[in-house]
Amino acid sequence: MSIYGTVCSIDDPITYYGSHVHPYEDFPRDGNVDVAVIPDHIEDHDDLTRLSVHDASGGNACVLLTKEQALKIGRALLGLDPDEADAATELTRHDQNHGHYEEGK
């Protein structure tokens, strides 16, 4: 039994053919991407996020990210500076603005 709980799952991402191939929306899709964390009720755990990628052929990849690494990805996806030192504050501010980042607020 896993101690991780999935917080986000994306089904059928676009198949990746390499960095030399320009991706298009009509490319084949398969597999899924899962983001999971250890719930707070589990004692003695670190703030680690599990990022798992599974493809239709049965290939799997999984990494564990520290809280700081997960925040860095979150900032980059929101179009913010991923190396900003105060990432938690910026993400909270973004959330309070209902997904719209406003500089200086």
C-alpha positions, -999 to +999 in steps of 0.1 A: +000+000+000+014+034-010+018+062+015+014+087-013-019+102-023-024+115-058-033+152-060-033+155-098-035+131-127-033+140-164-044+113-188-032+110-224-005+136-227+010+142-261+036+115-270+072+129-269+093+121-299+125+139-289+138+174-286+144+176-323+107+171-332+083+200-331+051+188-312+016+192-325-018+189-309-027+160-333+003+139-322-007+105-307-015+106-270-010+078-244-002+072-208-006+095-178+013+118-155+006+117-117+016+141-090+014+127-055+023+137-019+025+121+015-007+132+034-003+151+066-018+123+087+013+102+080+038+108+108+075+115+102+075+124+066+094+149+045+077+174+022+084+153-009+063+153-041+063+122-063+061+129-101+053+098-121+051+094-158+036+062-174+033+054-211+011+030-229+039+006-236+045+001-198+074+024-195+075+042-162+096+070-147+093+084-112+112+110-093+109+126-058+110+164-056+117+185-025+092+212-016+115+238-030+119+219-063+081+215-066+076+252-060+102+260-087+082+240-112+050+256-101+065+291-106+079+282-140+044+269-151+028+301-139+052+322-160+070+335-128+107+336-122+115+300-111+145+310-092+127+337-071+137+331-035+102+338-021+084+312-041+058+302-015+047+338-011+044+344-048+024+312-053+000+321-025-004+356-040-011+339-074-038+317-059-054+346-040-058+364-073-077+334-087-049+322-110-039+356-122-004+369-112-003+406-107+032+421-103+038+440-071+006+429-053 
